[in-house]
Amino acid sequence: MPIIAPSLLSANFLNLQKDCEMLNESQADWFHLDVMDGSFVPNISFGLPVIEHIRKATTKICDVHLMIVEPEKYAEAFKKAGADILTVHYEACTHLHRNLQQIKSLGMRTGVALNPHTPVHVLADILQDIDLVCLMSVNPGFGGQQFIPHTLVKIRQLKQMIQERNLHTHIEIDGGVTLQNAKSILDAGADVLVAGNTVFRSEDPIGTIAALKAM
């Protein structure tokens, strides 16, 4: 069964505790937390204080996605805030191997995100050091965008790379995931689905999560 990671970027920030409690009661596996700095992406979301409070509200895995420049400056702080997985962007890391070593040394699982225009082969020499690859299936920065179909090709390419190396790296898809396209995404080789609007704009979020989980 897939891992379902609802994105709290789409949650109700005036009622965040209620949304956290809903996710706790649901079949969601992870909390996906998008951190944006207004520099790497043209938007600003939330940061350390919000994640600290979310951490207190759940025992589920906190999957923190840093859409920021110079993530190495904040890795230790995100660990203290409660991140279990820390994902940095390939495009933001000049010294990616060093970034991943830092994340691992702090006791977190390592993630690397790729923007839609970045081919998966750039990870060929470092895939063995990555626990999770997050393929952006929309341009990062805003929720509610349409899934980019070419992502399915990238998933298949990445899955082949992982299998050839006999690794267990997760493939996470972030952006435009719906009940209509989730099966094709999973069939291509993904195993983690990030869903924002699909979950939080649903009339029955718990049922929607269960439907994604059953794909």
C-alpha positions as CSV (number, residue, x, y, z in Angstrom):
1,M,0.0,0.0,0.0
2,P,1.2,3.5,-0.7
3,I,2.4,6.0,1.9
4,I,0.0,8.9,2.1
5,A,1.5,12.3,3.2
6,P,-1.1,15.0,3.3
7,S,0.4,18.5,2.7
8,L,-0.5,20.9,5.5
9,L,0.1,23.8,3.1
10,S,-3.6,23.3,2.2
11,A,-4.8,23.0,5.8
12,N,-6.8,25.6,7.7
13,F,-4.2,27.6,9.6
14,L,-6.9,29.2,11.8
15,N,-7.8,25.7,12.9
16,L,-4.6,23.8,12.5
17,Q,-5.1,21.6,15.6
18,K,-8.4,20.3,14.3
19,D,-6.7,19.4,11.0
20,C,-3.9,17.7,12.8
21,E,-6.4,15.7,14.9
22,M,-8.2,14.7,11.7
23,L,-5.0,13.4,10.1
24,N,-4.2,11.5,13.4
25,E,-7.5,9.7,13.1
26,S,-7.1,9.0,9.4
27,Q,-5.0,6.4,7.6
28,A,-2.4,9.1,6.7
29,D,1.1,7.9,7.3
30,W,3.1,11.1,7.2
31,F,2.6,14.9,7.7
32,H,4.1,16.6,4.7
33,L,5.4,20.1,5.8
34,D,6.4,22.6,3.0
35,V,8.8,25.3,4.1
36,M,9.2,28.1,1.6
37,D,11.5,31.1,1.9
38,G,10.3,33.5,-0.8
39,S,13.8,33.2,-2.4
40,F,14.1,29.7,-3.8
41,V,10.4,29.7,-4.6
42,P,8.1,32.7,-5.1
43,N,6.1,32.2,-2.0
44,I,6.5,32.1,1.8
45,S,4.8,29.4,3.9
46,F,5.6,28.6,7.5
47,G,8.7,27.7,9.5
48,L,10.1,26.4,12.7
49,P,7.5,27.5,15.3
50,V,4.6,26.0,13.3
51,I,6.5,22.7,12.8
52,E,7.3,22.6,16.6
53,H,3.6,22.8,17.4
54,I,2.6,20.2,14.7
55,R,5.2,17.9,16.2
56,K,3.5,18.1,19.6
57,A,0.1,17.4,17.9
58,T,1.1,14.1,16.3
59,T,3.2,10.9,16.6
60,K,3.2,10.4,12.9
61,I,6.2,11.0,10.7
62,C,7.0,14.6,10.0
63,D,8.2,14.8,6.4
64,V,9.7,18.3,6.1
65,H,10.3,19.6,2.5
66,L,12.7,22.6,2.5
67,M,12.1,24.9,-0.5
68,I,14.8,27.2,0.6
69,V,18.3,28.4,-0.2
70,E,21.2,27.3,2.0
71,P,19.3,24.6,3.8
72,E,22.4,23.5,5.7
73,K,22.1,26.6,7.9
74,Y,18.8,25.4,9.3
75,A,19.1,21.5,9.3
76,E,19.9,21.3,13.0
77,A,17.0,23.6,13.9
78,F,14.5,21.5,11.9
79,K,15.7,18.4,13.7
80,K,15.1,20.1,17.0
81,A,11.6,21.3,15.7
82,G,10.7,17.6,15.1
83,A,11.6,16.7,11.5
84,D,11.9,12.9,10.9
85,I,12.7,13.3,7.2
86,L,14.4,16.4,5.8
87,T,14.2,17.0,2.1
88,V,16.4,19.5,0.3
89,H,16.3,20.6,-3.3
90,Y,19.0,19.4,-5.7
91,E,18.8,22.9,-7.3
92,A,19.5,24.6,-4.0
93,C,22.6,22.5,-2.9
94,T,26.0,23.2,-4.5
95,H,27.5,20.5,-2.2
96,L,24.6,18.0,-2.1
97,H,26.7,15.1,-0.6
98,R,27.7,17.3,2.3
99,N,24.1,18.4,2.8
100,L,23.0,14.7,3.0
101,Q,25.9,13.8,5.4
102,Q,24.7,16.6,7.7
103,I,21.1,15.5,7.6
104,K,22.1,11.9,8.3
105,S,24.5,12.9,11.1
106,L,21.6,14.7,12.8
107,G,19.5,11.5,12.9
108,M,17.0,12.3,10.2
109,R,16.2,10.5,7.0
110,T,17.5,12.1,3.9
111,G,15.4,13.5,1.0
112,V,16.2,15.2,-2.2
113,A,13.6,17.0,-4.3
114,L,13.9,17.6,-8.1
115,N,12.0,20.4,-9.9
116,P,10.1,19.5,-13.0
117,H,12.8,20.5,-15.4
118,T,15.6,18.6,-13.6
119,P,16.3,15.1,-15.0
120,V,16.6,12.2,-12.6
121,H,20.0,11.1,-13.9
122,V,21.6,13.9,-11.9
123,L,21.2,11.7,-8.8
124,A,23.1,8.7,-10.4
125,D,26.2,9.2,-8.3
126,I,24.5,9.9,-5.0
127,L,21.3,7.8,-5.0
128,Q,22.7,5.3,-2.5
129,D,22.8,8.2,0.1
130,I,19.2,9.2,-0.4
131,D,16.3,7.7,1.6
132,L,13.6,9.6,-0.4
133,V,13.5,11.3,-3.8
134,C,10.7,13.9,-4.1
135,L,9.7,14.4,-7.7
136,M,8.0,17.8,-8.0
137,S,5.0,17.2,-10.4
138,V,4.2,20.9,-10.4
139,N,6.4,24.0,-10.2
140,P,7.1,24.4,-6.5
141,G,5.7,27.3,-4.6
142,F,1.9,27.0,-4.7
143,G,-0.7,24.4,-4.0
144,G,-3.6,23.6,-6.3
145,Q,-1.6,23.2,-9.6
146,Q,-2.2,20.7,-12.3
147,F,0.0,17.5,-12.4
148,I,2.7,17.6,-15.1
149,P,2.2,14.4,-17.2
150,H,6.0,14.0,-18.0
151,T,6.5,13.2,-14.3
152,L,5.3,9.6,-15.1
153,V,8.3,9.2,-17.4
154,K,10.6,10.4,-14.6
155,I,9.1,8.1,-12.1
156,R,9.8,5.1,-14.4
157,Q,13.4,6.2,-15.0
158,L,14.0,6.7,-11.3
159,K,12.5,3.4,-10.4
160,Q,14.8,1.7,-12.8
161,M,17.8,3.4,-11.3
162,I,16.8,2.4,-7.8
163,Q,16.2,-1.3,-8.8
164,E,19.5,-1.5,-10.7
165,R,21.3,-0.5,-7.6
166,N,19.2,-2.8,-5.3
167,L,18.2,0.2,-3.2
168,H,15.0,0.9,-1.1
169,T,14.7,4.6,-1.8
170,H,11.2,6.0,-1.7
171,I,9.8,7.8,-4.7
172,E,7.5,10.6,-3.5
173,I,5.3,12.6,-5.8
174,D,4.4,16.2,-4.8
175,G,1.9,18.3,-6.7
176,G,-1.4,17.8,-8.4
177,V,-2.1,14.3,-7.0
178,T,-5.8,13.4,-7.2
179,L,-8.1,10.4,-6.9
180,Q,-8.2,10.3,-10.7
181,N,-4.4,10.1,-11.3
182,A,-3.1,8.4,-8.2
183,K,-3.2,4.9,-9.6
184,S,-1.2,5.8,-12.7
185,I,1.4,7.5,-10.5
186,L,1.7,4.4,-8.3
187,D,1.7,2.1,-11.3
188,A,4.7,4.0,-12.7
189,G,6.6,3.2,-9.5
190,A,6.0,5.9,-6.9
191,D,5.2,4.8,-3.3
192,V,4.6,8.1,-1.5
193,L,1.8,10.4,-2.5
194,V,1.7,14.0,-1.2
195,A,-1.9,15.4,-1.4
196,G,-2.9,18.9,-0.4
197,N,-6.1,20.2,-1.9
198,T,-7.3,16.7,-2.7
199,V,-7.5,16.0,1.0
200,F,-8.2,19.3,2.7
201,R,-10.8,20.6,0.1
202,S,-12.6,17.2,0.2
203,E,-16.0,17.0,1.9
204,D,-14.7,13.8,3.5
205,P,-11.0,14.2,4.1
206,I,-10.7,10.9,6.1
207,G,-12.5,9.0,3.3
208,T,-10.4,10.6,0.6
209,I,-7.2,9.5,2.5
210,A,-8.6,6.0,2.8
211,A,-9.3,5.9,-0.9
212,L,-5.8,7.0,-1.8
213,K,-4.4,4.4,0.7
214,A,-6.5,1.7,-1.0
215,M,-5.1,2.4,-4.5
